Amino acid sequence: MKKLIIASLSLLVLNILCFGQDKKDRNLFPPKAKDNKEIINKDKALVKPDTLSVPVAEVDTLKGIASETNSEEAMQIQKLNDTIVAYQDTIATLRSEIKAKEEEYNKLLEDLDFADQCMMTLAYRRCKDQFDKDKVEEAITYFDKLHKKETKEVWAGVRQSLLDYESCYSEIHHILDQAQNDPDRNNPFVASEFSDTYSKLLKGTKYYRNYMEKKVEDTIEYLDGIMSEAFNLLSQHYSDQITPADFSKLL
């Protein structure tokens, strides 16, 4: 663009110089006056634009500069357009990659949710089975390996039940074993006292106070069954005056 402006200015200066030189020559060597009409016609002819003389070589040079300038600008514009197209292609590619990553991430979340559900199902199943130390500890390990924090928070009660399982089971098992081996169990004359004594002992256990009495949602189902059956046996102890309560099947 700068070259084009310089070329235009040069052409203007040449025109002015040529015009000035013709006018000077006319003043220095005025033609013989024949009549006013002829002089006026000649003066008019001198100022006609098409009578100005500019060297052909200079005109060609100026045209070449202008053409070269236009060509360079066109090349720069083309380069900018190519750059814009390249950026647009890059952005489109990145968007496609981001979408693919999002789909991959969502699929991974679904897989993690499924894995968490499987581990929680297995862990909760241990609360339904008779106490087995190794299996309960394994279930706690499964719980601790859950991937999502939200899942751990939702199932926190199950983890606590698993942690309490051993101590609760041992306490209840000890009371039932004591009742089974108590000599008064076979004495119908103290049947009422026997039933009251062991009912109070069972209601004083950690499991009864913290789970059954509070009616918490995440209980240990196996112990729920044991306690319910134990209370049922105590309520029927010598109810027919013949049969004592038998706790052996609960041990």
C-alpha positions as CSV (number, residue, x, y, z in Angstrom):
1,M,0.0,0.0,0.0
2,K,2.9,2.4,0.8
3,K,4.5,1.7,-2.6
4,L,1.2,2.5,-4.3
5,I,0.9,5.8,-2.6
6,I,4.5,6.8,-3.5
7,A,3.9,5.8,-7.1
8,S,0.8,8.0,-7.4
9,L,2.6,11.0,-5.8
10,S,5.5,10.6,-8.3
11,L,3.1,10.6,-11.3
12,L,1.4,13.7,-10.0
13,V,4.7,15.5,-9.5
14,L,5.8,14.6,-13.1
15,N,2.5,16.0,-14.5
16,I,3.0,19.2,-12.6
17,L,6.6,19.6,-13.7
18,C,5.8,19.0,-17.3
19,F,2.9,21.4,-17.2
20,G,5.1,24.1,-15.6
21,Q,7.9,23.6,-18.2
22,D,5.5,24.0,-21.1
23,K,4.1,27.2,-19.6
24,K,7.6,28.6,-19.0
25,D,8.7,27.9,-22.6
26,R,5.6,29.7,-23.9
27,N,6.4,32.8,-21.8
28,L,10.1,32.9,-22.9
29,F,9.3,32.4,-26.6
30,P,5.9,33.8,-27.2
31,P,4.6,33.2,-30.7
32,K,4.0,36.0,-33.1
33,A,0.6,37.4,-32.6
34,K,-1.5,36.9,-35.6
35,D,-4.8,37.5,-34.0
36,N,-6.4,37.0,-30.6
37,K,-8.4,34.0,-31.6
38,E,-5.3,32.0,-32.6
39,I,-3.5,32.8,-29.3
40,I,-6.5,31.8,-27.3
41,N,-6.8,28.5,-29.2
42,K,-3.2,27.8,-28.6
43,D,-3.4,28.6,-24.9
44,K,-6.3,26.3,-24.6
45,A,-4.4,23.5,-26.3
46,L,-1.5,23.8,-23.9
47,V,-3.6,23.0,-20.9
48,K,-5.3,19.9,-22.3
49,P,-4.4,16.9,-20.2
50,D,-3.9,14.6,-23.2
51,T,-1.1,16.9,-24.4
52,L,1.1,16.2,-21.3
53,S,4.1,14.1,-22.1
54,V,5.3,11.5,-19.6
55,P,8.1,9.0,-20.4
56,V,6.7,5.5,-21.2
57,A,9.4,3.8,-19.1
58,E,8.4,5.7,-16.0
59,V,4.7,5.0,-16.5
60,D,5.5,1.3,-16.9
61,T,7.6,1.4,-13.7
62,L,4.8,3.0,-11.7
63,K,2.3,0.5,-13.1
64,G,4.7,-2.4,-12.1
65,I,5.0,-1.0,-8.6
66,A,1.2,-0.7,-8.2
67,S,0.8,-4.2,-9.7
68,E,3.4,-5.7,-7.3
69,T,1.8,-4.0,-4.3
70,N,-1.6,-5.4,-5.2
71,S,-0.1,-8.8,-5.7
72,E,1.6,-8.7,-2.3
73,E,-1.6,-7.6,-0.6
74,A,-3.5,-10.3,-2.3
75,M,-0.9,-12.9,-1.1
76,Q,-1.1,-11.6,2.5
77,I,-4.9,-11.7,2.4
78,Q,-4.8,-15.3,1.1
79,K,-2.3,-16.2,3.8
80,L,-4.7,-14.8,6.5
81,N,-7.6,-16.7,5.0
82,D,-5.6,-19.9,5.0
83,T,-4.6,-19.3,8.6
84,I,-8.3,-18.7,9.6
85,V,-9.3,-21.9,7.8
86,A,-6.6,-23.8,9.5
87,Y,-7.7,-22.5,12.9
88,Q,-11.3,-23.4,12.1
89,D,-10.2,-26.9,11.2
90,T,-8.2,-27.1,14.5
91,I,-11.2,-25.9,16.5
92,A,-13.5,-28.4,14.9
93,T,-11.0,-31.2,15.6
94,L,-10.6,-30.2,19.2
95,R,-14.4,-30.0,19.7
96,S,-14.7,-33.5,18.2
97,E,-12.0,-34.8,20.6
98,I,-13.6,-33.1,23.6
99,K,-17.0,-34.7,22.7
100,A,-15.3,-38.1,22.4
101,K,-13.6,-37.6,25.8
102,E,-16.9,-36.6,27.4
103,E,-18.6,-39.7,26.1
104,E,-15.6,-41.8,27.3
105,Y,-15.8,-40.1,30.7
106,N,-19.6,-40.7,31.0
107,K,-19.1,-44.3,30.1
108,L,-16.5,-44.6,32.8
109,L,-18.8,-43.1,35.3
110,E,-21.5,-45.6,34.4
111,D,-19.0,-48.5,34.8
112,L,-17.8,-47.1,38.2
113,D,-21.5,-46.9,39.3
114,F,-22.1,-50.5,38.2
115,A,-18.9,-51.6,40.0
116,D,-19.9,-49.8,43.2
117,Q,-23.4,-51.3,43.1
118,C,-21.9,-54.8,42.8
119,M,-19.5,-54.3,45.7
120,M,-22.3,-52.8,47.8
121,T,-24.6,-55.7,47.0
122,L,-21.9,-58.2,48.1
123,A,-21.1,-56.2,51.2
124,Y,-24.8,-55.9,52.3
125,R,-25.3,-59.6,51.7
126,R,-22.8,-60.3,54.6
127,C,-25.3,-58.6,56.9
128,K,-27.9,-61.3,55.9
129,D,-25.6,-64.2,56.5
130,Q,-24.5,-65.8,59.7
131,F,-21.4,-64.0,61.1
132,D,-18.2,-65.0,59.4
133,K,-15.2,-62.9,60.5
134,D,-13.3,-63.2,57.2
135,K,-16.3,-62.5,55.0
136,V,-17.3,-59.5,57.1
137,E,-13.8,-58.0,56.9
138,E,-13.8,-58.7,53.2
139,A,-17.1,-56.8,52.8
140,I,-15.7,-53.8,54.7
141,T,-12.8,-53.8,52.3
142,Y,-15.2,-53.8,49.4
143,F,-17.0,-50.8,50.9
144,D,-13.7,-48.9,51.3
145,K,-12.9,-49.4,47.7
146,L,-16.1,-47.7,46.5
147,H,-15.2,-45.0,43.9
148,K,-17.9,-42.4,44.4
149,K,-18.0,-40.4,47.6
150,E,-21.8,-40.0,47.2
151,T,-22.2,-43.8,47.2
152,K,-20.1,-44.1,50.4
153,E,-22.3,-41.5,52.1
154,V,-25.5,-43.2,51.1
155,W,-24.3,-46.6,52.3
156,A,-22.5,-45.4,55.4
157,G,-25.0,-47.2,57.6
158,V,-24.2,-50.5,56.0
159,R,-20.5,-50.0,56.7
160,Q,-21.3,-49.2,60.4
161,S,-23.4,-52.4,60.6
162,L,-20.5,-54.5,59.3
163,L,-18.2,-52.9,61.8
164,D,-20.6,-53.6,64.6
165,Y,-21.5,-57.1,63.5
166,E,-18.8,-59.0,65.4
167,S,-19.3,-57.4,68.7
168,C,-23.1,-57.5,68.5
169,Y,-23.1,-61.1,67.4
170,S,-20.7,-62.2,70.2
171,E,-22.8,-60.4,72.8
172,I,-26.1,-62.0,71.7
173,H,-24.5,-65.4,71.2
174,H,-23.1,-65.3,74.7
175,I,-26.5,-64.6,76.2
176,L,-28.3,-67.3,74.2
177,D,-25.6,-69.8,75.1
178,Q,-26.0,-68.8,78.8
179,A,-29.7,-69.3,78.6
180,Q,-29.4,-72.7,76.8
181,N,-27.1,-73.9,79.6
182,D,-28.9,-72.4,82.5
183,P,-30.3,-75.1,84.8
184,D,-33.5,-73.0,85.4
185,R,-34.4,-73.5,81.8
186,N,-35.6,-77.0,82.6
187,N,-37.5,-75.9,85.8
188,P,-41.1,-75.1,84.9
189,F,-41.6,-73.5,88.4
190,V,-39.3,-70.6,87.6
191,A,-40.3,-70.3,83.9
192,S,-41.6,-66.8,84.2
193,E,-38.5,-65.6,86.1
194,F,-36.3,-67.3,83.5
195,S,-38.1,-65.6,80.6
196,D,-38.0,-62.2,82.2
197,T,-34.3,-62.4,83.0
198,Y,-33.1,-63.3,79.5
199,S,-35.5,-60.9,77.9
200,K,-34.0,-58.1,79.9
201,L,-30.5,-59.3,79.0
202,L,-31.3,-59.3,75.3
203,K,-32.9,-55.9,75.4
204,G,-29.8,-54.5,77.1
205,T,-27.5,-55.6,74.2
206,K,-25.8,-53.1,72.0
207,Y,-27.7,-54.4,69.0
208,Y,-31.1,-54.0,70.5
209,R,-30.4,-50.5,71.9
210,N,-28.7,-49.1,68.8
211,Y,-30.5,-50.9,66.0
212,M,-33.8,-52.5,67.0
213,E,-35.0,-49.9,69.5
214,K,-34.0,-47.0,67.3
215,K,-35.4,-48.7,64.2
216,V,-32.5,-47.7,62.1
217,E,-32.7,-48.4,58.4
218,D,-29.4,-50.3,57.9
219,T,-29.7,-53.2,60.3
220,I,-28.0,-56.6,60.4
221,E,-30.7,-58.8,59.1
222,Y,-29.3,-62.0,60.5
223,L,-29.3,-60.6,64.0
224,D,-32.8,-59.3,63.5
225,G,-33.9,-62.8,62.9
226,I,-32.0,-64.2,65.8
227,M,-33.4,-61.7,68.2
228,S,-36.9,-62.1,67.0
229,E,-36.8,-65.8,67.4
230,A,-35.2,-65.6,70.8
231,F,-37.9,-63.3,72.1
232,N,-40.5,-65.7,70.6
233,L,-39.0,-68.7,72.4
234,L,-38.9,-66.9,75.7
235,S,-42.5,-65.8,75.4
236,Q,-43.5,-69.5,74.8
237,H,-41.2,-70.9,77.5
238,Y,-43.2,-73.6,79.3
239,S,-46.4,-72.1,77.9
240,D,-47.7,-75.6,77.6
241,Q,-46.3,-76.5,81.0
242,I,-44.2,-79.2,79.3
243,T,-41.8,-77.8,76.8
244,P,-38.9,-75.5,77.7
245,A,-37.3,-73.0,75.3
246,D,-34.6,-74.5,73.2
247,F,-32.0,-72.0,71.9
248,S,-29.7,-74.5,70.3
249,K,-30.8,-73.7,66.8
250,L,-29.8,-70.1,67.3
251,L,-26.3,-70.9,68.4
